[in-house]
Amino acid sequence: MRASFDIQSASGAYRVAIGEDLVRAAIAAPTHRIFIVDRRLLPQVQFITDPIIEIEASEENKALERMAPVIEQLKRFGATRETEIVAVGGGIVQDIATFVASVYMRGLRWHYCPTTLLGMVDSCIGGKSSINVGMYKNLVGNFHPPAQILIDLAFVDSLDAVQLTSGLMESVKICYARGAEEFGTYLKLAPAVPLGRDKAARIIEQSLRAKKWFIETDEFDQAERLLLNFGHTFGHALESATHFDVPHGIAVGVGMLTAYRFAEDAGRLSEHGKALAGALMEHVRALLGPVRHTLSSLERISPQSLFEHFKSDKKHSQTHYRVIVPVRDGELERISLERNDATSAAITEAFACSLSEL
Ligand SMILES: NC(=O)c1ccc[n+]([C@@H]2O[C@H](COP(=O)([O-])OP(=O)(O)OC[C@H]3O[C@@H](n4cnc5c(N)ncnc54)[C@H](O)[C@@H]3O)[C@@H](O)[C@H]2O)c1
C-alpha cells in the first residue's frame, strides 16, 4: 500500500487506499459480492470469480431507463440486503454503481475501484451519482458514498494521453481551488503526460487530500464545494455543443481558460491575482497542446452557439448565471451575473478569446 486516509461523511467515514493489487484483495472478502465492471477492463480482472454485471462505458448507458436492467441483474444474481457491490471502472461505472447501490432494497454497501485518472484524482470521493434523463446530462442523482475506495495503480498503465490529460485537468483544478500552497505542491510534482505509476500515485494523493477538505467542509454542495465547479459551466457548453465529442476533462481545461478570460475582461481579476492564475493558465495550455486534436469539432461551432449551450447549465437560476472565476492571488469566487445583453456579449467574447488562444 502506498497511502491510505479516511474521508468523514454524514453516513460514516470511508477509507481511500492507493496501491497495487487492490482489486484482487477486494475479492477475498467473506461477504456476498457482485461486481459491476467496465466491459473493456474484463481482460484485466479475469481473476474475479464473483458474478459480474458488465457495463459498456457510454453516456447512453447511464440514462435513468438503463438503471432498471442493472437492478434486475442484481436480483437475478441473488442480491440481498447483505450483498455488497464492487464497482470497477471510470466515472460512468461509478455513477451507475452509486445510483443502483443507493436504491436497491433501499441501499447496499458498495466499494469502488476507479480505473480512469479522472476517477482516481477526483470523482471517486464525494459520494455523488449523476444520471442522464433523455437529452439532459447528469440531471438526477443523489449522495451514497462507497464503504471504501481502492485505487489500483495497475489501471494507470492502459490509459491513453487523452484520458491522462483529462484526469490532470481535474487534478489541477482541485489543487488550485484549495489554495496557493496546494497549487504550488501540485506544480512541483511536474504533472505531464506520459505518466508512470509513481508520479500518478503522488498526484492522486495530493489531489484527493485537497478535495477531502471540500467534501468534509461542505459535503452536500452548498458553499465551498461549489468552487470545484471551476471550469465546468463553460466546459459543459463545449461538451453539449459537440455532443460529447470533447472529453469531459479536456472541456474543463478549456473552461478554466474561458473563466480566466472572462474574469480578466470583466475586471474581476485583480493585478495581484494574475501571477498564480497566469501560472495555472500556462500549465493548462501546456497540457492541452498534445491533445489539441480532441477539440477539432469546435472548429464548426461559433462562440454564439457555445453561449446558447452555456445558458442551459443547471447551475444557473432563472435570473442569474453562476460561474466560478479566479479573483485574487490563487483564489476563486462564485459570482452571479444578471441575464442581460451585456453579460451575453461578455461570455460570448470570453469563449471566442479562449478558443483563439489554442
Ligand atoms: N459522480 C461524480 O462525482 C462524477 C464526477 C466526474 C465525472 N462524472 C461522470 O463520469 C463520466 C466520465 O468518466 P471518466 O472520464 O472517468 O470515464 P468513463 O467511465 O466515461 O470512461 C472513459 C473511457 O475510458 C475507458 N477506460 C476506463 N478505465 C480504463 C483503463 N484503465 N484503461 C483504458 N481505458 C479505460 C472506458 O471504457 C471508456 O471508454 C461522465 O459521465 C461524468 O459525468 C461523475
The ligand as an ORCA input file, in Angstrom:
! r2SCAN-3c Opt
* xyz 0 1
  N     -20.411     11.322     -9.902
  C     -19.363     12.109     -9.954
  O     -18.908     12.630     -8.936
  C     -18.711     12.370    -11.262
  C     -17.612     13.270    -11.309
  C     -16.978     13.483    -12.523
  C     -17.449     12.829    -13.667
  N     -18.526     12.007    -13.601
  C     -19.038     11.336    -14.808
  O     -18.062     10.395    -15.224
  C     -18.135     10.233    -16.652
  C     -16.755     10.368    -17.229
  O     -15.939      9.499    -16.506
  P     -14.460      9.052    -16.898
  O     -13.826     10.045    -17.788
  O     -13.823      8.617    -15.647
  O     -14.597      7.786    -17.715
  P     -15.590      6.770    -18.401
  O     -16.148      5.848    -17.401
  O     -16.522      7.514    -19.309
  O     -14.511      6.039    -19.291
  C     -13.857      6.693    -20.374
  C     -13.252      5.638    -21.299
  O     -12.106      5.062    -20.648
  C     -12.192      3.643    -20.680
  N     -11.411      3.154    -19.538
  C     -11.744      3.128    -18.225
  N     -10.703      2.696    -17.496
  C      -9.687      2.429    -18.355
  C      -8.347      1.956    -18.206
  N      -7.813      1.694    -17.008
  N      -7.607      1.795    -19.323
  C      -8.111      2.101    -20.543
  N      -9.356      2.546    -20.750
  C     -10.132      2.720    -19.667
  C     -13.690      3.376    -20.670
  O     -14.005      2.091    -21.173
  C     -14.199      4.474    -21.588
  O     -14.040      4.118    -22.938
  C     -19.092     11.283    -17.145
  O     -20.354     10.686    -17.389
  C     -19.195     12.273    -15.980
  O     -20.438     12.937    -15.960
  C     -19.149     11.758    -12.422
*
